[in-house]
Amino acid sequence: MGADDLPQGVVNVTGHDDDAGLPCLCKACLPHAASTAEAAGMQFQRSFAVTGTRVLHFWMLAELAGDERNVRASVAEALATRLARRRS
């Protein structure tokens, strides 16, 4: 599933970040961000994790592309934990 295949109604919870050395992936900046980027001599590719109706877009090291499914699952689990803490 690519970012273009996300279900209708998911909310991008990615905060605006313009000082991370990588392009911002917040709702406003995401449409202008490339699918790959380089920072500090490392290659990154754009990815995302979905938890319920929330999506978090993030930069993943390109060398982890073969393990993207597990990286997404890990990020989704961390996002779910964080969202649950905010509700309590």
N, CA and C atoms as an extended XYZ file, in Angstrom:
264
Properties=species:S:1:pos:R:3:atomname:S:1:resname:S:1:resid:I:1 pbc="F F F"
N         0.857       -1.180        0.000 N   MET     1
C         0.000        0.000        0.000 CA  MET     1
C         0.895        1.231        0.000 C   MET     1
N         0.657        2.089       -0.957 N   GLY     2
C         1.385        3.345       -1.013 CA  GLY     2
C         0.569        4.457       -0.384 C   GLY     2
N         1.188        5.588       -0.165 N   ALA     3
C         0.495        6.721        0.457 CA  ALA     3
C        -0.715        7.158       -0.363 C   ALA     3
N        -0.684        6.958       -1.670 N   ASP     4
C        -1.824        7.321       -2.511 CA  ASP     4
C        -3.003        6.374       -2.316 C   ASP     4
N        -2.748        5.210       -1.700 N   ASP     5
C        -3.785        4.202       -1.489 CA  ASP     5
C        -4.394        4.255       -0.094 C   ASP     5
N        -4.077        5.298        0.676 N   LEU     6
C        -4.620        5.391        2.033 CA  LEU     6
C        -6.134        5.510        1.983 C   LEU     6
N        -6.821        4.882        2.950 N   PRO     7
C        -8.278        4.978        2.978 CA  PRO     7
C        -8.752        6.417        3.173 C   PRO     7
N        -9.936        6.708        2.680 N   GLN     8
C       -10.542        8.027        2.872 CA  GLN     8
C       -10.721        8.280        4.364 C   GLN     8
N       -10.547        9.507        4.780 N   GLY     9
C       -10.844        9.876        6.155 CA  GLY     9
C        -9.711        9.719        7.150 C   GLY     9
N        -8.548        9.196        6.735 N   VAL    10
C        -7.446        9.119        7.694 CA  VAL    10
C        -6.889       10.516        7.922 C   VAL    10
N        -6.451       10.762        9.134 N   VAL    11
C        -5.949       12.077        9.536 CA  VAL    11
C        -4.435       12.014        9.668 C   VAL    11
N        -3.740       12.901        8.971 N   ASN    12
C        -2.287       12.979        9.056 CA  ASN    12
C        -1.916       13.659       10.374 C   ASN    12
N        -1.281       12.907       11.262 N   VAL    13
C        -0.892       13.457       12.570 CA  VAL    13
C         0.569       13.896       12.595 C   VAL    13
N         1.210       13.910       11.442 N   THR    14
C         2.596       14.331       11.348 CA  THR    14
C         2.686       15.836       11.589 C   THR    14
N         3.462       16.234       12.566 N   GLY    15
C         3.624       17.649       12.875 CA  GLY    15
C         4.571       18.328       11.906 C   GLY    15
N         4.419       19.634       11.762 N   HIS    16
C         5.299       20.400       10.885 CA  HIS    16
C         6.696       20.445       11.492 C   HIS    16
N         7.704       20.180       10.658 N   ASP    17
C         9.089       20.163       11.121 CA  ASP    17
C         9.977       20.674       10.005 C   ASP    17
N        10.472       21.887       10.147 N   ASP    18
C        11.316       22.444        9.091 CA  ASP    18
C        12.780       22.549        9.473 C   ASP    18
N        13.164       21.857       10.553 N   ASP    19
C        14.573       21.921       10.948 CA  ASP    19
C        15.197       20.536       11.135 C   ASP    19
N        14.618       19.524       10.527 N   ALA    20
C        15.104       18.155       10.706 CA  ALA    20
C        16.145       17.743        9.668 C   ALA    20
N        16.420       18.583        8.691 N   GLY    21
C        17.368       18.217        7.651 CA  GLY    21
C        16.738       17.416        6.528 C   GLY    21
N        15.467       17.038        6.691 N   LEU    22
C        14.708       16.334        5.666 CA  LEU    22
C        13.430       17.121        5.409 C   LEU    22
N        12.852       16.982        4.230 N   PRO    23
C        11.613       17.709        3.961 CA  PRO    23
C        10.510       17.338        4.962 C   PRO    23
N         9.711       18.320        5.303 N   CYS    24
C         8.594       18.124        6.217 CA  CYS    24
C         7.525       17.265        5.542 C   CYS    24
N         6.844       16.427        6.337 N   LEU    25
C         5.795       15.559        5.813 CA  LEU    25
C         4.440       15.831        6.460 C   LEU    25
N         4.263       17.046        7.003 N   CYS    26
C         2.961       17.396        7.585 CA  CYS    26
C         1.927       17.490        6.460 C   CYS    26
N         0.671       17.658        6.816 N   LYS    27
C        -0.418       17.701        5.842 CA  LYS    27
C        -0.184       18.758        4.758 C   LYS    27
N         0.277       19.934        5.151 N   ALA    28
C         0.474       21.016        4.189 CA  ALA    28
C         1.683       20.782        3.285 C   ALA    28
N         2.741       20.188        3.833 N   CYS    29
C         3.986       20.022        3.078 CA  CYS    29
C         4.055       18.709        2.285 C   CYS    29
N         3.317       17.700        2.715 N   LEU    30
C         3.392       16.369        2.104 CA  LEU    30
C         3.216       16.376        0.586 C   LEU    30
N         2.248       17.096        0.032 N   PRO    31
C         2.078       17.057       -1.432 CA  PRO    31
C         3.296       17.557       -2.210 C   PRO    31
N         4.151       18.338       -1.572 N   HIS    32
C         5.325       18.901       -2.250 CA  HIS    32
C         6.603       18.108       -1.979 C   HIS    32
N         6.536       17.131       -1.083 N   ALA    33
C         7.726       16.358       -0.709 CA  ALA    33
C         7.985       15.243       -1.720 C   ALA    33
N         9.237       15.067       -2.067 N   ALA    34
C         9.622       13.977       -2.958 CA  ALA    34
C         9.485       12.646       -2.221 C   ALA    34
N         9.576       11.555       -2.943 N   SER    35
C         9.472       10.239       -2.311 CA  SER    35
C        10.801        9.778       -1.723 C   SER    35
N        11.891       10.449       -2.107 N   THR    36
C        13.206       10.139       -1.552 CA  THR    36
C        13.918       11.442       -1.190 C   THR    36
N        14.891       11.321       -0.303 N   ALA    37
C        15.665       12.494        0.112 CA  ALA    37
C        17.019       12.017        0.621 C   ALA    37
N        17.935       12.968        0.763 N   GLU    38
C        19.261       12.671        1.301 CA  GLU    38
C        19.574       13.685        2.390 C   GLU    38
N        20.165       13.190        3.461 N   ALA    39
C        20.598       14.061        4.555 CA  ALA    39
C        21.799       13.418        5.221 C   ALA    39
N        22.783       14.231        5.535 N   ALA    40
C        24.001       13.761        6.212 CA  ALA    40
C        24.623       12.564        5.493 C   ALA    40
N        24.550       12.565        4.170 N   GLY    41
C        25.144       11.501        3.376 CA  GLY    41
C        24.364       10.200        3.376 C   GLY    41
N        23.153       10.209        3.932 N   MET    42
C        22.326        8.996        3.975 CA  MET    42
C        21.106        9.180        3.084 C   MET    42
N        20.676        8.099        2.465 N   GLN    43
C        19.506        8.106        1.607 CA  GLN    43
C        18.273        7.695        2.409 C   GLN    43
N        17.172        8.384        2.189 N   PHE    44
C        15.915        8.101        2.881 CA  PHE    44
C        14.803        7.934        1.861 C   PHE    44
N        13.796        7.183        2.244 N   GLN    45
C        12.590        7.099        1.435 CA  GLN    45
C        11.395        7.372        2.330 C   GLN    45
N        10.377        7.947        1.738 N   ARG    46
C         9.177        8.300        2.476 CA  ARG    46
C         8.381        7.033        2.786 C   ARG    46
N         7.816        6.980        3.986 N   SER    47
C         6.961        5.866        4.371 CA  SER    47
C         5.874        6.403        5.290 C   SER    47
N         5.020        5.525        5.759 N   PHE    48
C         3.944        5.939        6.653 CA  PHE    48
C         3.473        4.739        7.460 C   PHE    48
N         2.785        5.022        8.564 N   ALA    49
C         2.187        3.985        9.398 CA  ALA    49
C         0.770        4.421        9.734 C   ALA    49
N        -0.153        3.469        9.716 N   VAL    50
C        -1.560        3.757        9.989 CA  VAL    50
C        -1.983        3.046       11.268 C   VAL    50
N        -2.668        3.793       12.119 N   THR    51
C        -3.275        3.247       13.329 CA  THR    51
C        -4.702        3.779       13.381 C   THR    51
N        -5.676        2.900       13.186 N   GLY    52
C        -7.069        3.338       13.169 CA  GLY    52
C        -7.292        4.341       12.057 C   GLY    52
N        -7.692        5.544       12.429 N   THR    53
C        -7.939        6.599       11.438 CA  THR    53
C        -6.818        7.629       11.404 C   THR    53
N        -5.675        7.287       11.977 N   ARG    54
C        -4.530        8.200       12.029 CA  ARG    54
C        -3.387        7.655       11.179 C   ARG    54
N        -2.693        8.560       10.493 N   VAL    55
C        -1.528        8.174        9.707 CA  VAL    55
C        -0.369        9.091       10.089 C   VAL    55
N         0.796        8.486       10.233 N   LEU    56
C         2.023        9.221       10.517 CA  LEU    56
C         2.971        8.981        9.358 C   LEU    56
N         3.339       10.045        8.659 N   HIS    57
C         4.309        9.958        7.570 CA  HIS    57
C         5.692       10.193        8.162 C   HIS    57
N         6.674        9.432        7.687 N   PHE    58
C         8.026        9.557        8.233 CA  PHE    58
C         9.056        9.185        7.173 C   PHE    58
N        10.289        9.607        7.422 N   TRP    59
C        11.417        9.249        6.566 CA  TRP    59
C        12.078        8.001        7.128 C   TRP    59
N        12.321        7.026        6.265 N   MET    60
C        12.939        5.763        6.648 CA  MET    60
C        14.254        5.624        5.877 C   MET    60
N        15.279        5.134        6.531 N   LEU    61
C        16.531        4.890        5.819 CA  LEU    61
C        16.275        3.973        4.625 C   LEU    61
N        16.774        4.339        3.474 N   ALA    62
C        16.552        3.562        2.249 CA  ALA    62
C        17.068        2.133        2.393 C   ALA    62
N        18.117        1.948        3.176 N   GLU    63
C        18.669        0.600        3.331 CA  GLU    63
C        17.710       -0.343        4.061 C   GLU    63
N        16.654        0.190        4.667 N   LEU    64
C        15.654       -0.640        5.349 CA  LEU    64
C        14.463       -0.967        4.450 C   LEU    64
N        14.537       -0.608        3.179 N   ALA    65
C        13.410       -0.808        2.256 CA  ALA    65
C        12.927       -2.256        2.238 C   ALA    65
N        13.816       -3.192        2.329 N   GLY    66
C        13.432       -4.608        2.326 CA  GLY    66
C        12.685       -5.027        3.581 C   GLY    66
N        12.757       -4.219        4.609 N   ASP    67
C        12.100       -4.515        5.879 CA  ASP    67
C        11.009       -3.484        6.188 C   ASP    67
N        10.530       -2.787        5.162 N   GLU    68
C         9.576       -1.698        5.363 CA  GLU    68
C         8.321       -2.151        6.103 C   GLU    68
N         7.850       -3.338        5.827 N   ARG    69
C         6.638       -3.830        6.499 CA  ARG    69
C         6.824       -3.853        8.013 C   ARG    69
N         7.963       -4.352        8.459 N   ASN    70
C         8.237       -4.415        9.900 CA  ASN    70
C         8.472       -3.030       10.494 C   ASN    70
N         9.124       -2.160        9.742 N   VAL    71
C         9.344       -0.791       10.218 CA  VAL    71
C         7.995       -0.099       10.393 C   VAL    71
N         7.121       -0.231        9.411 N   ARG    72
C         5.785        0.375        9.512 CA  ARG    72
C         5.015       -0.171       10.704 C   ARG    72
N         5.095       -1.480       10.912 N   ALA    73
C         4.385       -2.101       12.042 CA  ALA    73
C         4.910       -1.567       13.367 C   ALA    73
N         6.211       -1.398       13.474 N   SER    74
C         6.813       -0.869       14.696 CA  SER    74
C         6.387        0.568       14.953 C   SER    74
N         6.404        1.391       13.897 N   VAL    75
C         5.993        2.785       14.035 CA  VAL    75
C         4.504        2.855       14.373 C   VAL    75
N         3.685        2.024       13.741 N   ALA    76
C         2.248        2.008       14.022 CA  ALA    76
C         1.987        1.629       15.480 C   ALA    76
N         2.729        0.673       15.997 N   GLU    77
C         2.573        0.269       17.401 CA  GLU    77
C         2.947        1.417       18.339 C   GLU    77
N         4.046        2.094       18.052 N   ALA    78
C         4.466        3.229       18.883 CA  ALA    78
C         3.442        4.363       18.802 C   ALA    78
N         2.891        4.601       17.613 N   LEU    79
C         1.878        5.636       17.447 CA  LEU    79
C         0.623        5.283       18.240 C   LEU    79
N         0.189        4.045       18.167 N   ALA    80
C        -1.004        3.612       18.913 CA  ALA    80
C        -0.801        3.789       20.411 C   ALA    80
N         0.370        3.457       20.906 N   THR    81
C         0.691        3.622       22.325 CA  THR    81
C         0.633        5.087       22.718 C   THR    81
N         1.230        5.928       21.899 N   ARG    82
C         1.231        7.363       22.203 CA  ARG    82
C        -0.179        7.951       22.178 C   ARG    82
N        -0.968        7.558       21.184 N   LEU    83
C        -2.338        8.058       21.110 CA  LEU    83
C        -3.176        7.582       22.302 C   LEU    83
N        -2.946        6.358       22.730 N   ALA    84
C        -3.682        5.813       23.883 CA  ALA    84
C        -3.331        6.581       25.142 C   ALA    84
N        -2.073        6.952       25.309 N   ARG    85
C        -1.649        7.741       26.485 CA  ARG    85
C        -2.304        9.106       26.494 C   ARG    85
N        -2.474        9.698       25.323 N   ARG    86
C        -3.095       11.025       25.233 CA  ARG    86
C        -4.571       10.967       25.627 C   ARG    86
N        -5.210        9.811       25.396 N   ARG    87
C        -6.626        9.668       25.740 CA  ARG    87
C        -6.837        9.422       27.221 C   ARG    87
N        -5.806        8.929       27.909 N   SER    88
C        -5.992        8.617       29.335 CA  SER    88
C        -5.663        9.781       30.227 C   SER    88
